[in-house]
């Protein structure tokens, strides 16, 4: 998997959209809770931080949370 800064955390809400969106993209697990309320996700930050969502996404009846690698074009200097 990629080094720090090359991953993103995707949150897919299964219920009604929140502020007009069901799909959210974050740079970290902590950033999720700066924008989405815990009751909307059904899992707290500490519990989520203890889960490895790189290998297997976290899923409950409210959302799916997954960490993905950001694919970038190669740079030639």
Phi and psi in degrees as GROMACS dihedral restraints (atoms count N, CA, C in turn):
[ dihedral_restraints ]
;  ai    aj    ak    al  type     phi  dphi    fc
    3     4     5     6     1   -72.0    20    10
    4     5     6     7     1   161.8    20    10
    6     7     8     9     1   -77.9    20    10
    7     8     9    10     1   173.6    20    10
    9    10    11    12     1   -52.1    20    10
   10    11    12    13     1   141.3    20    10
   12    13    14    15     1    89.1    20    10
   13    14    15    16     1    -7.1    20    10
   15    16    17    18     1  -111.6    20    10
   16    17    18    19     1    18.5    20    10
   18    19    20    21     1  -125.9    20    10
   19    20    21    22     1   158.8    20    10
   21    22    23    24     1  -137.1    20    10
   22    23    24    25     1   150.4    20    10
   24    25    26    27     1  -107.4    20    10
   25    26    27    28     1   123.1    20    10
   27    28    29    30     1  -104.1    20    10
   28    29    30    31     1   130.7    20    10
   30    31    32    33     1  -116.7    20    10
   31    32    33    34     1   122.6    20    10
   33    34    35    36     1  -111.9    20    10
   34    35    36    37     1   115.8    20    10
   36    37    38    39     1   -83.6    20    10
   37    38    39    40     1   133.0    20    10
   39    40    41    42     1   -86.5    20    10
   40    41    42    43     1   -24.2    20    10
   42    43    44    45     1   -91.7    20    10
   43    44    45    46     1  -148.2    20    10
   45    46    47    48     1   -65.3    20    10
   46    47    48    49     1   150.3    20    10
   48    49    50    51     1   -61.1    20    10
   49    50    51    52     1   150.1    20    10
   51    52    53    54     1  -110.4    20    10
   52    53    54    55     1   123.2    20    10
   54    55    56    57     1    51.0    20    10
   55    56    57    58     1    38.9    20    10
   57    58    59    60     1    85.5    20    10
   58    59    60    61     1     4.3    20    10
   60    61    62    63     1  -137.6    20    10
   61    62    63    64     1   143.0    20    10
   63    64    65    66     1  -102.5    20    10
   64    65    66    67     1   -19.2    20    10
   66    67    68    69     1  -114.2    20    10
   67    68    69    70     1   127.7    20    10
   69    70    71    72     1  -128.5    20    10
   70    71    72    73     1   142.9    20    10
   72    73    74    75     1  -123.1    20    10
   73    74    75    76     1   128.3    20    10
   75    76    77    78     1  -130.5    20    10
   76    77    78    79     1   159.6    20    10
   78    79    80    81     1   -88.4    20    10
   79    80    81    82     1   -14.0    20    10
   81    82    83    84     1  -158.3    20    10
   82    83    84    85     1   165.5    20    10
   84    85    86    87     1   -64.7    20    10
   85    86    87    88     1   -38.8    20    10
   87    88    89    90     1   -61.2    20    10
   88    89    90    91     1   -39.1    20    10
   90    91    92    93     1   -62.3    20    10
   91    92    93    94     1   -27.8    20    10
   93    94    95    96     1   -55.4    20    10
   94    95    96    97     1   -47.3    20    10
   96    97    98    99     1   -78.3    20    10
   97    98    99   100     1    -8.4    20    10
   99   100   101   102     1   -78.6    20    10
  100   101   102   103     1   -17.9    20    10
  102   103   104   105     1  -122.3    20    10
  103   104   105   106     1   -27.7    20    10
  105   106   107   108     1  -119.0    20    10
  106   107   108   109     1   136.2    20    10
  108   109   110   111     1   -72.1    20    10
  109   110   111   112     1   147.4    20    10
  111   112   113   114     1   -58.5    20    10
  112   113   114   115     1   -38.3    20    10
  114   115   116   117     1   -63.5    20    10
  115   116   117   118     1   -23.2    20    10
  117   118   119   120     1   -74.6    20    10
  118   119   120   121     1   -26.4    20    10
  120   121   122   123     1   -98.0    20    10
  121   122   123   124     1   -30.6    20    10
  123   124   125   126     1    77.4    20    10
  124   125   126   127     1    16.8    20    10
  126   127   128   129     1  -151.0    20    10
  127   128   129   130     1   139.6    20    10
  129   130   131   132     1   -84.7    20    10
  130   131   132   133     1   164.2    20    10
  132   133   134   135     1   -61.2    20    10
  133   134   135   136     1   -46.6    20    10
  135   136   137   138     1   -62.3    20    10
  136   137   138   139     1   -43.0    20    10
  138   139   140   141     1   -64.0    20    10
  139   140   141   142     1   -42.9    20    10
  141   142   143   144     1   -65.3    20    10
  142   143   144   145     1   -38.6    20    10
  144   145   146   147     1   -64.7    20    10
  145   146   147   148     1   -26.0    20    10
  147   148   149   150     1   -83.5    20    10
  148   149   150   151     1    -3.6    20    10
  150   151   152   153     1   -99.7    20    10
  151   152   153   154     1   141.8    20    10
  153   154   155   156     1   -91.5    20    10
  154   155   156   157     1    99.3    20    10
  156   157   158   159     1   -94.4    20    10
  157   158   159   160     1     7.1    20    10
  159   160   161   162     1   -77.1    20    10
  160   161   162   163     1   -43.4    20    10
  162   163   164   165     1   -81.9    20    10
  163   164   165   166     1   -40.5    20    10
  165   166   167   168     1  -139.6    20    10
  166   167   168   169     1   126.6    20    10
  168   169   170   171     1   -63.1    20    10
  169   170   171   172     1   152.0    20    10
  171   172   173   174     1   -84.6    20    10
  172   173   174   175     1   134.0    20    10
  174   175   176   177     1  -141.5    20    10
  175   176   177   178     1   136.4    20    10
  177   178   179   180     1  -137.6    20    10
  178   179   180   181     1  -167.0    20    10
  180   181   182   183     1   -76.9    20    10
  181   182   183   184     1    -5.9    20    10
  183   184   185   186     1  -105.8    20    10
  184   185   186   187     1   -31.2    20    10
  186   187   188   189     1  -159.9    20    10
  187   188   189   190     1   169.9    20    10
  189   190   191   192     1  -126.1    20    10
  190   191   192   193     1   129.9    20    10
  192   193   194   195     1  -123.1    20    10
  193   194   195   196     1   125.7    20    10
  195   196   197   198     1  -140.4    20    10
  196   197   198   199     1   143.1    20    10
  198   199   200   201     1  -101.4    20    10
  199   200   201   202     1   129.6    20    10
  201   202   203   204     1  -126.6    20    10
  202   203   204   205     1   153.4    20    10
  204   205   206   207     1   -80.0    20    10
  205   206   207   208     1   135.6    20    10
  207   208   209   210     1   -85.0    20    10
  208   209   210   211     1   120.8    20    10
  210   211   212   213     1   -91.1    20    10
  211   212   213   214     1   130.3    20    10
  213   214   215   216     1  -124.4    20    10
  214   215   216   217     1   154.9    20    10
  216   217   218   219     1   -71.1    20    10
  217   218   219   220     1   148.7    20    10
  219   220   221   222     1   -73.7    20    10
  220   221   222   223     1   150.8    20    10
  222   223   224   225     1  -110.1    20    10
  223   224   225   226     1   136.9    20    10
  225   226   227   228     1  -115.8    20    10
  226   227   228   229     1   128.2    20    10
